[in-house]
Each structure stands twice: as C-alpha cells, then as structure tokens.
Amino acid sequence: MKPGIHPEYRPVVFRDRAADYAFLTRSTATSDKTVEWEDGNTYPVIDVESSSASHPFYTGTQRVLDTAGRVERFERRYGRGRSEP
C-alpha cells in the first residue's frame, strides 16, 4: 500500500437507535460524536437506521409503516378503474 493516501482504519462504534443495539468494529468511517465503550475507552460513534438487530430480514418481524391515505390520494388523483377511450 502506498503510504499517506489511505484513510485511517480504526475502531468505531456503530449504534442502531431503533433496536438500542451497538457494536464495536473497525472502519474508516469518521464521526465527531464519541461514546465511552464497555472497556472504558472512548470511540467515535456512528448512528445507523437499521442493523441486523432491527432489520425485518434478520429479525423475522415487520414494522408497520404509516401509509394511511396514500392509496386513497392516488385513487383520487388518477381515478379508480377509469377507462380511457
């Protein structure tokens, strides 16, 4: 590897807020926020939307999304079953 051109590869905590789950791994990702880990050291923390602890594929559960009114709004706008001549 050429020296001086690669980003720093260091320990980083990824935190899934939806599942209240965090894990320590190594990454080149950066963050201004930090967190004190179980070992007493401070690491950069990156908040993620989903992880294996909250994603429906891994958990086998589905989250209900609020889509009320979307179908009705679509049908109002474009009509239901209208046939064009």
C-alpha positions as CSV (number, residue, x, y, z in Angstrom):
1,M,0.0,0.0,0.0
2,K,1.2,3.5,-0.8
3,P,1.8,5.4,2.4
4,G,-0.2,8.6,3.2
5,I,-3.1,8.1,0.7
6,H,-5.4,5.8,2.7
7,P,-7.9,6.8,5.4
8,E,-7.2,5.8,8.9
9,Y,-8.6,2.3,9.8
10,R,-9.6,2.3,13.5
11,P,-12.1,1.0,16.0
12,V,-15.6,2.6,15.6
13,V,-18.9,2.0,17.4
14,F,-22.0,1.6,15.2
15,R,-25.2,2.3,17.1
16,D,-28.7,1.2,16.0
17,R,-31.1,3.6,17.8
18,A,-34.2,1.7,16.7
19,A,-33.1,-1.5,18.5
20,D,-31.0,0.1,21.2
21,Y,-28.0,-2.0,20.0
22,A,-24.4,-1.1,19.5
23,F,-21.3,-2.9,18.3
24,L,-17.6,-2.2,18.1
25,T,-15.8,-2.9,14.9
26,R,-13.1,-1.4,12.7
27,S,-13.8,1.1,10.0
28,T,-12.6,4.1,8.0
29,A,-15.9,5.9,8.7
30,T,-15.5,9.2,10.7
31,S,-17.7,11.0,13.2
32,D,-17.5,14.0,15.5
33,K,-19.6,12.2,18.2
34,T,-17.9,9.8,20.6
35,V,-19.1,7.3,23.2
36,E,-17.4,5.5,26.1
37,W,-17.5,1.8,25.4
38,E,-17.7,-1.1,27.9
39,D,-13.9,-1.4,28.1
40,G,-13.6,2.2,29.3
41,N,-12.1,3.6,26.1
42,T,-13.7,6.4,24.0
43,Y,-14.5,5.6,20.4
44,P,-16.2,7.5,17.5
45,V,-19.9,6.6,17.2
46,I,-21.9,6.4,14.0
47,D,-25.7,6.1,14.3
48,V,-27.4,3.9,11.7
49,E,-31.0,3.5,10.6
50,S,-31.0,-0.3,10.8
51,S,-28.8,-3.2,11.6
52,S,-29.1,-6.9,12.0
53,A,-30.8,-6.2,15.3
54,S,-33.7,-4.2,13.8
55,H,-33.9,-5.1,10.1
56,P,-37.0,-7.3,9.3
57,F,-35.0,-9.7,7.2
58,Y,-32.9,-10.7,10.2
59,T,-35.5,-10.4,12.9
60,G,-38.4,-12.1,11.1
61,T,-40.8,-9.3,12.1
62,Q,-42.3,-6.5,10.1
63,R,-42.6,-2.9,11.1
64,V,-45.9,-1.2,10.3
65,L,-45.3,1.9,8.3
66,D,-47.9,4.7,8.3
67,T,-49.2,4.8,4.8
68,A,-52.8,5.8,5.5
69,G,-54.2,7.9,2.9
70,R,-51.6,7.2,0.2
71,V,-53.8,4.8,-1.8
72,E,-56.8,7.0,-1.4
73,R,-54.9,10.1,-2.5
74,F,-53.6,8.1,-5.6
75,E,-57.1,7.0,-6.5
76,R,-58.5,10.5,-6.1
77,R,-55.8,11.9,-8.3
78,Y,-55.8,9.3,-11.0
79,G,-59.2,7.7,-10.6
80,R,-60.1,4.2,-9.9
81,G,-60.9,1.9,-12.8
82,R,-61.4,4.8,-15.3
83,S,-61.2,3.5,-18.8
84,E,-59.8,5.9,-21.5
85,P,-61.5,5.7,-24.9
